[in-house]
C-alpha cells in the first residue's frame, strides 16, 4: 500500500492507545466520506437516465468554463 503508517507518539516516549487512534481515524474519514456519498446519492436519486445526468453535468461544466473566461464580476459594475 502507498501509505506508511506509524503510531502517533508524544515526546517519543508516550504512545497513544489504539482506541484513541481508531477514534481519530473514524473522525477523519467521516469528514472525507461526505463528498463521495453526496455525489453517489445525487446520482442514485437523479431523475432520468445516466446519459441525461451526464449531459446536465457537461452543460454545467461548460457554463463554469465560460464564467472563468469572463473573470469574476467582469460585467458587473457594482462589484468593486
Long-range contacts (C-beta under 8 A, 24 or more apart in sequence): none
